[in-house]
Amino acid sequence: MGITPLQFKQMEARLTRTTRVAKPAIEQRLSGVPSRHEIILGIDPSLRGTGYGVIRLGKPNHNALAQGTISCPAGWEHSRCLVRIVQTLREVIAKHQPSVCAIEGLYFAQNLQTALIMGEARGASLAAVAEAGLDIYELAPRKVKQAIVGFGGAQKLAVAKMVQRMLRMTELPAPDAADALALALAHANESSRYSFAQPKKI
């Protein structure tokens, strides 16, 4: 049974429309576009007490996967503390597989010596995270407090209590760990809304 030229054109038009509808869905599956970050690592660097916290994004609430403080005794040399920071963060990253890190940004310290010591701990932390291939963003301390508590000059206890409430934790996290969890939560908040002032990637 033959078909007329008009019928052939009609069939060709239907096939073209079907292809145009199906193509975007296929391209979306095969495009390799990375999915939204679901596990976030927060780091509050300090030579003697680096805080870390890992959260998993979820609805209606995010969940805390891990949190703690990398404590180094006062008698330890700086180099030994830095190794401890790197090793611990490597273990945390390997266990929980975060894809992005939020770290506290630089701020004006009271003196040069304090700034140098903080810089050492921050450098060790960044090296461990960068080695694992995570995206890294820095957030200013006041901006984190504003996002979590609503006040840029909030005290550590207020931050810890709000973090406990937001993550529905049974116990109040230690101050440094709470700050790290707050960093992760603040980054999740920044990433979930449209803003002209995006977090600084480093």
C-alpha positions, -999 to 999 in steps of 0.1 A, spaced: 0 0 0 15 33 -11 13 67 6 8 101 -9 34 129 -7 11 147 17 9 117 41 46 113 40 52 149 50 26 145 79 45 114 92 78 132 89 64 162 109 51 139 137 85 122 140 103 155 142 80 167 170 86 135 189 124 138 186 123 174 197 104 165 229 126 135 238 160 150 231 162 174 260 154 146 285 181 124 270 206 152 270 198 160 306 206 124 317 238 122 297 251 158 302 272 149 332 260 180 351 269 176 387 241 172 412 236 197 441 260 192 470 243 169 496 271 164 521 289 195 534 320 197 556 325 227 578 358 237 593 367 262 621 405 262 620 427 266 651 461 253 660 450 238 693 413 231 686 402 228 650 364 222 648 348 201 621 313 192 613 296 172 585 260 176 576 237 159 551 211 181 534 175 169 538 139 179 542 125 191 564 157 191 584 194 187 577 213 159 596 246 160 614 267 131 603 298 139 623 313 166 645 342 171 668 373 190 678 409 182 667 425 189 700 463 194 704 480 197 738 498 230 746 531 212 748 530 200 712 551 217 686 532 235 658 544 210 632 529 181 652 496 199 655 494 206 618 500 169 610 472 160 634 448 184 617 456 170 582 454 133 593 421 138 611 405 157 583 416 131 558 399 104 579 367 125 582 366 131 545 373 95 536 345 82 559 317 107 550 326 117 514 316 153 514 317 171 481 321 207 494 338 224 523 329 257 541 358 272 560 359 302 582 373 332 563 402 353 574 396 381 599 416 408 616 433 392 645 444 411 676 481 407 668 504 394 641 515 363 661 479 351 665 473 357 628 503 336 618 493 307 641 457 308 627 471 309 592 491 277 598 460 258 610 439 271 581 466 262 556 468 226 569 430 223 568 429 237 532 456 213 521 437 183 534 405 194 518 420 204 485 439 171 483 405 153 484 392 175 455 364 192 473 350 226 463 360 251 490 342 282 500 351 307 528 325 325 549 332 355 572 325 347 609 300 376 613 281 364 582 278 329 596 265 342 629 240 364 611 228 334 591 224 311 621 215 333 650 204 365 632 230 387 648 266 391 636 280 396 671 264 365 687 283 346 714 295 310 709 269 296 732 241 312 712 255 297 680 259 263 696 223 263 709 209 273 675 230 247 657 216 221 682 181 232 674 185 233 637 201 198 635 179 184 662 209 172 682 203 155 716 234 172 731 249 207 728 279 205 705 313 217 718 320 254 708 345 247 680 325 218 666 293 240 668 311 268 648 321 242 621 285 229 619 273 265 617 296 271 587 282 241 569 246 252 577 253 288 565 268 275 533 237 253 527 216 283 532 236 304 508 236 277 481 198 271 484 188 307 475 195 331 446 219 358 456 241 383 437 267 379 465 277 343 461 301 327 487 338 332 479 353 301 463 390 294 471 
